[in-house]
Structure formats: structure tokens, C-alpha cells
Amino acid sequence: MATRFPVSLYATANPVHQNVFYTVPRAGHMIGGADHRVRREHFPGHELIYCLRGAGYVRSQGLTHRVGPGALAWINCPHPHEHGAIPADPWEVLWIRVEGPRLDQMCTMLSAATDPVFPVANPVPLFHEIFALLASDSPESAPLLHAAVARLLALICCARQRVDPAVPAPLRKAVERMKLFYFESHTVAELAALAGMSQSHFSRLFKTAFGTSPIDWLRRERISQAKRRLGDTSDSVQWIAQSVGYRDRFFFSKDFKKLTGFTPTEFRDREKG
């Protein structure tokens, strides 16, 4: 079956709006054929592709990522990229191409270049809202479109940075701080103050919830982040160690092997096959 577009929308933004709002020059609903593939060296904007059913892939920075139902792929289009359907089960997607302020910084913050697939919770109503606004001639559509895109971006951010709702409410601020800023140093005293309790009470509650201490939890979060970078990038072990909060490469390697059973180099070689 050939690729079909039940919805295909184009828009040309007012130049004034482009400096202030998120704008969407292209959007649509696509039912991919087995031969669907897009390959570009560079293109304006950022594409957000949500898979409704079937399967596809995105390729950036030399890495290929599968995209299945319920997953959203972020493609930073100014850089070489490719995406398309898995021929055995071609995908059906909703997608928009977005332009606007600070998207490059958000892409970097979320590591979307090396980890572009997000398990986003039901963004379909937002895509349909964006489609309706693009088809509207209302003078209010530009700010409303900006707001709808911002809500979609918020869903993507939450998908990457979400704190488990099962975490006890008094611990959530501390866990969120460690999850978002794992590369910074944290003390039990600072985390307990954030939770509004004594150090001893905080440590006991934390161990009851997670089965480990706050500092050990932070170590494991840092190693998890390091594993992703080792598998998805060619960055040096020294740089990765520093980027996840270790000042000393030797201590990082020792911690890494203790928690994974491999040295960082062995882990990278194993992941890259």
C-alpha cells in the first residue's frame, strides 16, 4: 500500500509571530506505506512524530531508534536525519514541524539528539487541536497555536523527567531535584530540608520507599544516565563521567563496574555489539 495523507496542512507564519510564538509550518496525519522513508541532510525546524499504530524508525547521529505505538519521536531537522516505516508493519502517525524560540536548547536539555523517542501519554487531542488551529483563519489562532504546542512540549518534558507517582508525596521534591539535576552534588541535609523534615526522618522514609539511601539512589541514577551516553554516543569516558556528576574518572569507573559488572569501556563495546 502506498503512503497516504488523510490530513496534510501547510501554513506560513507572520514574521512578527515567528519571533515570539511557536509556529507550525507543516503538519498532518500519515498512513505510511512499506516504502515510506524521508532522508535529509538538513531542513528547518523540529519534527514531532507520534506513532498511532504500526512501527517506524528515526535515525540521527548514526544511531537508529525504533518508534512503536504510543511513542513520540523528536527530530532536530537542521542536522542529518532519516525516518521511515518498518516495512513489515508500516506506521501510522500524527506529526508537526515546529519552529520557535529555544527549541534547540530544549532539544539539547532532553538529549533528543541521542535519545529521540519519548513515551508520551495521549497527545492525540493536542495534535487535533493544532490541526484545527492551522486550518483556522481566526486572528487568535497564532497565540492559541503557541499554547497548544507548548502543552505538547510539556508532555514530552514530563515523559523524560517524570517522577513515579508511587513516590510518597513528602519525597517528591527531593527525588525530582535529584532526577533533574543528577549531575550536581547533593547532601542528605539539603534534600531533607527540601522535603521539610529532619535528616533522620527523611533517610528512614526514603529507605522505606526505595530500599536504599538517598545518596545510593543518586549514584544509580548517575550510572543509568552514563549507560545511556555510553551506548548512544561516542563521547569520551572522561567527559561522560563529568557530565553525570563524577569529578574523578577512576572513581566513576569503579562505581560503574560495581553497579553493572562491567567497566565503562566494556559496557560500551557490549552495547555496540
N, C-alpha and C positions, 0 to 999 in steps of 0.2 A: 504493500500500500504506500502511496506517495505521501509526503508531508503535507498536512492541511492546516489552515489558519482560520478557525471559526471566528476569531476576533483578531483584527490587525489594525492598530492605531498609530497614527503619526501626529506629532504636534510641534509647533515652532514657538518657543517661549519669547516673550517680550524681553529685550536685553536688560531692562531695569530689574525684572523679576529674577533673571539669572544671577545677579549679584547678591540677591537677598534670600531667595527661596530654593528649595529642591525643585528641579524641573524634570519632566519625563518626556523626552523627545520621541520615544518609541515604546510600544507595549503590545501585548497580545496574549492569545490563548492558542497554543500549537499542539497538534497531534502529530508526533513525529513518525516518519517512515523509517524503515530499516536502514536506509542510506543517509539519514539526516546527519549532517556534520557541518560545523562552522569553524573555520580556521583563519586567524588574523594575526598579523604582526603587531598592529596597533589600531586602536579605534577610540573615539571619545567616550567618556563616561564609565559607569559601573553597571554591569548587568546582574540582576537578581532573578534567579530562575527557580521556581518552585515546582517540584515533581508531584503530580497528582496520582499517576499510576505508571506502571512500566518501570524502565530504568534507563539512565543515561550516564554520561561521564563528563568531567571537566578536566582539562589539563593545563597546568601553569607551572612555571619554574621547573620544567622537566618531570613533574610528578603527575600521575593520573589518579583521579578520585571518582569513585562510583557514587551516583546520586540516585537513591531509590525513593519510593513513595513517602511523603511526609518530610522530605529533606529539601533544604533551600541551598542553592549554590551561589556564591558571590564571585563574580569575575571582574577583576580590575583590567578593563579593556585597553588602556594605553600600553600595556605590556603584552608580549606574545602570549596567545592563549588559543585553546581549542575546546569545543564542546560538541556533544552529539549523542545520538541514541545508541543504546546497546542493541545490535541488530536482532537478537533472539527475542527481545521484549521491549520494543521501542517505547520511549517515554511520551507522556502527555504532560504539558507544562503550562503554567501561567508565568509570564515574565514581564519585567520592565527594565528599561535602561534609564538610569538616573544620572543627573548632573547636579552639582551644587557645592556649597561651601563645606570644606573639611572632610569630604568623603575619603580622600587619600589618607588622612590621619586616622579616620575611623577604621579603614581597611587595615592599616598597619597595627592599630591597637588590638584588633580582633584576630591578628595573624591570618587574615583571609587569603593572603597570597600563598601560604604554605598549607593552610588547613581551611579550604574554602567551603566546606559542607557543614550546614547547621541544621539540627533537628528542631525546626521552628513549629510552635504549637498553633495550628489552624490559622494561617494568614490569608486563607481564601477570601473571606469577606473584605479584607483590606485591598486585595488585588481588584476585586469587582468595584469597590468604591473608587479606586484610582482610575479604572477604565471608564466609569460613568463621568468622572470629573474631566477626563481628557476629551470626552465626546460633548461636553457642555460648552455653551457659549457665554456662560454667566461671568460677569466681572469678578465674582467672588471665587471662581474656580482655582485661581493661582494660589492664594493662601490656604484654601482648603486642601488642595493637592499637596502642598508642602506639609501640612499637618498629617495627612494620611501616610505619606512617605516616611515622615518622622516616626509615626507609630509602628510602621513596618520595620524600620531600623532598630527601634527599641526592642521589638520581639527578637530580632537577630542578636542584639547585645545580650539580652536575657538568656537566650539559648546557650551562649558561650559562657556566661558568668553566673548562671543560676545557682543559688544556694538551695539545697534539698529542703522542701517544705517540712520534712520529717525532723529537721534540726530544731531542738527546743527554742522557743522564741527568745529567751534571755541570751542565747548564744549566737543568734543570727548575725548581729552586727560584727562581732569578733570574727566569726567564720567568713563573712563576706569580706572583711578587711584583709584577712589572710589569703583568701581566694583571688581577690583582685590585685593585691599588692604583695604577692608571694616573694617577689624579688627584693623586698625591703626587710630590714631587721625588725623583729617584734619581740617584746618581752611579755612574760605572763602578767606582770604588773600593768602594762599598758592595755593588754587585752581584757583583763579583769575590770579595769576602770571603764573601758568601752562598754562592757556588759553591765556595769553598775553594781558590782559585787566584790567581795574580798577575794584575794588570790586563792586562798584555800578552798573557798566555796566554788569559785569558778573552775579550778582544776578538778575538783570532785565531780561537778556536774558535767564537765567536758569529757572526763574519762568514762562516766556512766553512759553518755550519749555515743561516743566514738570508740571506746575501748582502748584509748591511748591518750597521751598527754597532748596539750596544745602544740608544743614545740615539735614533738614527733609527727603530729599531723601535718605541720608546716613543712617538715623535711620531706614527707611523702608527696605533698603537693608539688614541691620544687622538683623532685625527681620525676614525677609524672610530666611536668612541663618540659623537663630536659629530654625525656624519652621521645616526646613528640618532635622536638627540634632535631634530635639526632637522627630520627627516622625520615624526616621530611626535608631537611636542609643539608647543605654541605658546609655549614659554619664550623669553625674550629671548636674543639672540646673546651679550650680555654675561654673562648667567647661565650659559649653556651653556659659554662659554669658561672661566669659573671652575670649573665643575663637572667639566671634564675635565682641569684642571691648568694652564690658562693664566691668569696674573695680568693680562696686558695684552691687551685686545681687538684692538688693531691688529696685534700680533704673531700672535695667533690667526688673524685674517682673512688675513694674509699667508701663513702656513703652510698654511691651509686651501686657498687658491687655488693655491699651489704644488703641492700633492699631488692636488687634484681638478680643477683647471682652472676652478673657479667660486668666487665669493665665497660666504660662508655664506648670505646672503640670496638670491642667485641659485640656489644649490643647493636651498634650502627651496622657492622658487617652482616650480622644476622638478619636485621630488618630489611636490608637492601638485597638480601639473597645472594 
